[in-house]
């Protein structure tokens, strides 16, 4: 029975449960704030102790546009991609306007899936570089 449970767990790995249709990639979307939150296993609610997640943000419109453009240019994963079963932080990027928020999640583990941009993307290394250039939290992957 254990192999079936393991296979079931892998089937949902990296699946995009976002209902966002990729607003962050729409030409008319002009966010005025970007907040990055690092969600690590240690930052998840724990009955004994909690560790606040690492966060950072910017109001610089050019920086926000550049980061959104990099994220939107990430490739879709190829068919049949195989991913490692490791686990690590997920980076939550919240692009905010006066009227809307687009939430993008980038995994720093496994296939490095990025969701919330319409089609699921992968290989977020250019995104990490853009975040680092802006002085925002990023993976060193």
Kinemage of the C-alpha trace (Angstrom):
@kinemage 1
@onewidth
@group {chain A} dominant
@subgroup {mainchain}
@vectorlist {calphas} color= white
{ca unk a 1} P 0.000 0.000 0.000
{ca unk a 2} L 2.878 2.394 0.664
{ca unk a 3} L 3.954 2.497 -3.021
{ca unk a 4} L 0.432 3.537 -3.993
{ca unk a 5} L 0.436 6.335 -1.434
{ca unk a 6} L 3.822 7.525 -2.679
{ca unk a 7} L 2.620 7.504 -6.299
{ca unk a 8} L -0.477 9.431 -5.264
{ca unk a 9} L 1.641 12.024 -3.503
{ca unk a 10} L 3.808 12.520 -6.584
{ca unk a 11} L 0.801 12.881 -8.867
{ca unk a 12} L -0.103 16.190 -7.222
{ca unk a 13} L 3.471 17.475 -6.975
{ca unk a 14} L 3.793 20.875 -8.600
{ca unk a 15} L 0.224 20.935 -9.848
{ca unk a 16} L -1.179 24.397 -10.464
{ca unk a 17} L -4.158 24.971 -8.186
{ca unk a 18} L -4.190 28.690 -8.889
{ca unk a 19} L -7.343 30.267 -10.288
{ca unk a 20} L -5.365 33.260 -11.549
{ca unk a 21} L -5.518 33.404 -15.339
{ca unk a 22} L -2.121 35.079 -15.567
{ca unk a 23} L -3.102 38.680 -14.817
{ca unk a 24} L 0.540 39.435 -13.937
{ca unk a 25} L 1.436 38.852 -17.612
{ca unk a 26} L -1.342 41.028 -19.046
{ca unk a 27} L 0.012 44.147 -20.819
{ca unk a 28} L -2.546 46.330 -19.014
{ca unk a 29} L -1.535 45.112 -15.532
{ca unk a 30} L 0.573 47.814 -13.851
{ca unk a 31} L 1.375 46.825 -10.267
{ca unk a 32} L 2.541 49.504 -7.864
{ca unk a 33} L 3.847 47.123 -5.185
{ca unk a 34} L 5.708 43.826 -5.155
{ca unk a 35} L 5.994 41.840 -1.953
{ca unk a 36} L 8.103 38.687 -1.770
{ca unk a 37} L 7.528 36.225 1.037
{ca unk a 38} L 9.674 33.144 1.565
{ca unk a 39} L 7.633 30.243 2.866
{ca unk a 40} L 9.853 27.574 4.408
{ca unk a 41} L 8.928 24.442 6.322
{ca unk a 42} L 10.038 26.271 9.486
{ca unk a 43} L 7.617 29.121 8.698
{ca unk a 44} L 4.580 26.858 8.640
{ca unk a 45} L 2.324 26.973 11.724
{ca unk a 46} L 3.710 24.766 14.481
{ca unk a 47} L 2.025 24.063 17.828
{ca unk a 48} L 5.281 24.582 19.760
{ca unk a 49} L 6.992 27.488 18.000
{ca unk a 50} L 6.626 29.623 14.915
{ca unk a 51} L 9.225 31.427 12.851
{ca unk a 52} L 8.042 34.431 10.852
{ca unk a 53} L 8.650 34.125 7.110
{ca unk a 54} L 11.311 36.241 5.411
{ca unk a 55} L 9.776 39.091 3.437
{ca unk a 56} L 10.858 41.957 1.231
{ca unk a 57} L 9.235 44.346 -1.152
{ca unk a 58} L 9.523 47.293 -3.489
{ca unk a 59} L 7.425 50.143 -4.851
{ca unk a 60} L 9.826 50.836 -7.747
{ca unk a 61} L 7.618 50.522 -10.853
{ca unk a 62} L 10.504 49.726 -13.217
{ca unk a 63} L 11.860 46.995 -10.953
{ca unk a 64} L 8.386 45.488 -10.584
{ca unk a 65} L 7.822 45.526 -14.366
{ca unk a 66} L 11.227 43.924 -14.976
{ca unk a 67} L 10.563 41.126 -12.464
{ca unk a 68} L 7.089 40.481 -13.895
{ca unk a 69} L 8.525 40.365 -17.435
{ca unk a 70} L 11.185 37.855 -16.382
{ca unk a 71} L 8.598 35.667 -14.643
{ca unk a 72} L 6.255 35.787 -17.658
{ca unk a 73} L 9.103 34.800 -19.991
{ca unk a 74} L 9.912 31.592 -18.079
{ca unk a 75} L 9.416 28.452 -20.174
{ca unk a 76} L 6.674 25.900 -19.734
{ca unk a 77} L 7.990 22.528 -18.564
{ca unk a 78} L 8.625 19.955 -21.288
{ca unk a 79} L 6.395 16.898 -21.542
{ca unk a 80} L 7.617 13.992 -19.448
{ca unk a 81} L 9.764 16.126 -17.139
{ca unk a 82} L 11.138 14.218 -14.134
{ca unk a 83} L 11.593 16.088 -10.884
{ca unk a 84} L 13.458 15.325 -7.694
{ca unk a 85} L 11.380 14.712 -4.584
{ca unk a 86} L 13.289 17.149 -2.400
{ca unk a 87} L 11.570 19.977 -0.552
{ca unk a 88} L 12.514 23.560 0.166
{ca unk a 89} L 11.210 27.108 0.319
{ca unk a 90} L 8.500 28.466 -1.932
{ca unk a 91} L 8.694 32.132 -2.871
{ca unk a 92} L 5.376 33.978 -2.987
{ca unk a 93} L 5.409 37.115 -5.115
{ca unk a 94} L 2.399 39.400 -4.708
{ca unk a 95} L 2.048 42.008 -7.461
{ca unk a 96} L -0.455 44.605 -6.230
{ca unk a 97} L -2.380 47.431 -7.885
{ca unk a 98} L -5.009 49.644 -6.311
{ca unk a 99} L -7.704 47.218 -7.497
{ca unk a 100} L -6.101 43.783 -7.880
{ca unk a 101} L -3.425 41.409 -6.651
{ca unk a 102} L -1.678 38.728 -8.667
{ca unk a 103} L 0.008 36.011 -6.618
{ca unk a 104} L 2.841 34.032 -8.173
{ca unk a 105} L 4.511 31.103 -6.409
{ca unk a 106} L 7.988 29.912 -7.344
{ca unk a 107} L 9.417 26.681 -5.942
{ca unk a 108} L 13.116 26.583 -5.140
{ca unk a 109} L 13.130 22.781 -5.221
{ca unk a 110} L 12.243 19.902 -7.509
{ca unk a 111} L 11.465 21.164 -11.005
{ca unk a 112} L 11.245 24.736 -9.778
{ca unk a 113} L 7.651 25.189 -10.887
{ca unk a 114} L 6.259 28.712 -11.067
{ca unk a 115} L 2.469 29.055 -10.847
{ca unk a 116} L 0.009 31.935 -11.035
{ca unk a 117} L 1.083 33.126 -14.497
{ca unk a 118} L -1.464 31.205 -16.536
{ca unk a 119} L 0.354 28.104 -17.795
{ca unk a 120} L 2.684 26.527 -15.241
{ca unk a 121} L 6.327 27.539 -15.829
{ca unk a 122} L 9.604 26.094 -14.616
{ca unk a 123} L 13.332 26.790 -14.258
{ca unk a 124} L 13.088 30.005 -12.217
{ca unk a 125} L 16.820 30.810 -12.318
{ca unk a 126} L 16.252 34.050 -14.297
{ca unk a 127} L 13.622 35.028 -11.721
{ca unk a 128} L 16.079 34.462 -8.857
{ca unk a 129} L 18.602 36.658 -10.691
{ca unk a 130} L 16.038 39.459 -11.181
{ca unk a 131} L 15.013 39.313 -7.520
{ca unk a 132} L 18.673 39.359 -6.408
{ca unk a 133} L 19.397 42.363 -8.640
{ca unk a 134} L 16.511 44.198 -6.922
{ca unk a 135} L 17.787 43.227 -3.463
{ca unk a 136} L 14.725 41.061 -2.770
{ca unk a 137} L 14.584 37.578 -1.223
{ca unk a 138} L 15.611 34.932 -3.764
{ca unk a 139} L 16.889 31.378 -4.009
{ca unk a 140} L 20.587 30.681 -4.537
{ca unk a 141} L 19.831 27.897 -6.943
